[in-house]
Amino acid sequence: MRRYALLFVVFGLLVAGCTSVPPADDSPETIATESPTEPPATTSPTPTTDGHSTTAYADCPYLLHVELADEDRAAGADRTLAYENLSADRRTEFDRARENGTLSMESLPDTWSAPRIVEYEGEAYETVAATC
């Protein structure tokens, strides 16, 4: 049931107009604002704390969603991680998202780049990151 609620939230964000696609290389906006040595005005590489970078479009933050996973979802998860194995920064992010349901982040660490289950105090939590 919670999985459907999470999918509904993500779908709602997409339908609400939060999707963004970078302009085509030959679009008037790109031609007018882009020089050969600078990236397009609508994109910006975002370094992550683990040395990787992602590119965010339209200055949208990443949202980390954390909620209790039902037994079926936890049992069938491809990626499971013990809370104790998270770095201090990832623990802080997880804790804040667990308390509030969602955490807004400037960059997306690889740990949260794919849905996963985090085992914390005998409970399984599903984590999903999204951006607009």
Salt bridges, closest charged atoms under 4 A:
ASP50 OD1 - HIS52 ND1 3.79
GLU93 OE1 - ARG90 NE 2.67
ASP95 OD1 - ARG98 NH2 3.80
ASP110 OD2 - HIS52 ND1 3.03
GLU126 OE2 - ARG73 NE 2.73
